[in-house]
């Protein structure tokens, strides 16, 4: 799972991360989190989201960094990466950002996007877990 976030986000990003923590916990109980399933959250606010800020965010939100990596890059690098997934990010006058509400991606080991999900309160964790399970079963069949 890949999400694009920024830690100063007032609404959708923390709600998405909280939902992803629930997914993380379920996948950890199944023994696949950090082994067969990994999460990556990519910040597009490098001026604020320093490595220390990202560590504090991870601790505060309950992110298990054994299977979840928080990354940052320049605005240009992350913007280019996001646009490659047809996601939009815009810096606002107040220094915050607006971004696509569909910035949560299920990506397989071949780097193919398998699904794109709405973020925040619109996330359906049951569907996401089922699709992760389907992808794991597909991988086992092809091994």
C-alpha positions in Angstrom: 0.0 0.0 0.0 1.3 3.4 -0.9 -0.2 6.7 0.4 0.8 10.3 -0.3 0.4 12.5 2.8 1.7 15.5 4.7 1.8 15.6 8.5 0.3 19.0 8.8 -2.8 17.8 7.0 -5.8 18.7 9.1 -8.2 16.0 8.0 -7.9 13.4 5.3 -4.2 12.3 5.9 -4.5 11.5 9.6 -7.8 9.8 9.0 -6.2 7.7 6.3 -3.2 6.9 8.5 -5.5 5.8 11.3 -7.4 3.5 8.9 -4.1 2.2 7.6 -3.0 1.4 11.2 -6.2 -0.7 11.5 -5.2 -2.5 8.3 -1.6 -2.9 9.7 -2.9 -4.4 12.9 -5.1 -6.9 11.0 -2.3 -7.9 8.7 0.1 -8.2 11.6 -2.3 -10.6 13.3 -2.3 -12.7 10.1 1.6 -12.7 10.1 1.9 -11.0 6.7 2.6 -7.4 7.7 6.3 -6.5 7.1 6.8 -9.8 5.4 4.5 -10.1 2.4 2.7 -6.8 2.8 4.4 -3.4 3.3 3.1 0.1 3.5 4.8 3.2 2.3 3.7 6.8 3.1 5.3 9.5 1.0 5.3 13.1 2.3 5.1 15.9 -0.2 5.9 18.6 2.4 9.7 18.3 2.8 10.1 21.7 4.4 8.0 20.6 7.3 8.2 16.8 7.2 11.8 16.3 8.3 12.9 12.8 9.3 12.3 13.7 13.0 8.8 15.0 12.3 8.0 11.8 10.3 9.3 9.7 13.3 7.1 11.6 15.7 4.1 11.3 13.4 4.7 7.5 13.1 4.9 7.2 16.9 1.8 9.3 17.5 -0.3 7.5 14.9 0.8 3.9 15.9 2.8 3.2 12.7 4.7 -0.1 12.9 8.0 0.9 11.1 8.9 -2.8 10.8 6.6 -2.9 7.8 5.7 0.7 7.1 8.2 3.2 5.7 7.7 7.0 5.7 9.6 8.7 2.9 10.1 12.3 1.8 11.7 13.9 -1.2 11.7 17.3 -2.7 8.4 18.8 -3.8 9.5 18.3 -7.4 10.5 14.6 -6.9 7.3 13.7 -5.0 5.2 15.7 -7.5 6.7 13.9 -10.4 6.2 10.5 -8.7 2.5 11.4 -7.8 1.8 12.6 -11.3 3.0 9.3 -12.6 0.1 7.8 -10.7 -2.3 10.5 -12.1 -2.4 12.1 -8.6 -2.5 15.9 -8.2 -0.8 17.9 -5.5 -1.0 21.7 -5.2 0.7 23.9 -2.7 -1.7 26.5 -1.3 -0.9 30.1 -0.4 -1.0 29.2 3.4 1.8 26.7 2.8 -0.5 23.7 3.2 -1.4 21.4 0.3 -4.4 20.1 -1.5 -4.2 16.7 -3.1 -6.3 14.0 -4.8 -8.6 12.2 -2.3 -7.6 9.0 -4.2 -4.0 9.0 -3.1 -4.0 5.5 -1.7 -2.7 2.8 -4.0 -2.4 -1.0 -3.9 0.8 -1.9 -5.8 2.0 -5.4 -6.5 5.6 -6.6 -6.5 6.0 -5.8 -10.2 5.1 -2.2 -9.4 1.7 -2.4 -11.1 -1.1 -0.4 -9.5 -3.8 -3.0 -8.7 -6.3 -0.5 -7.2 -6.7 3.1 -6.2 -8.8 3.9 -3.1 -10.4 7.0 -1.6 -8.7 8.2 1.5 -9.9 9.2 5.0 -13.3 8.3 6.2 -14.3 7.0 2.8 -11.8 4.1 3.1 -13.4 0.6 3.1 -10.9 -1.5 5.1 -12.8 -4.7 4.4 -12.5 -4.3 0.7 -8.9 -3.3 1.0 -8.1 -6.4 3.1 -9.9 -8.6 0.7 -8.0 -7.2 -2.3 -4.7 -7.6 -0.4 -5.7 -11.2 0.4 -6.6 -11.8 -3.3 -3.2 -10.4 -4.3 -1.4 -12.7 -1.8 -3.3 -15.7 -3.1 -2.5 -14.8 -6.7 1.2 -14.6 -5.7 1.1 -18.0 -4.1 -0.5 -19.5 -7.2 2.2 -18.0 -9.4 5.1 -19.1 -7.2 
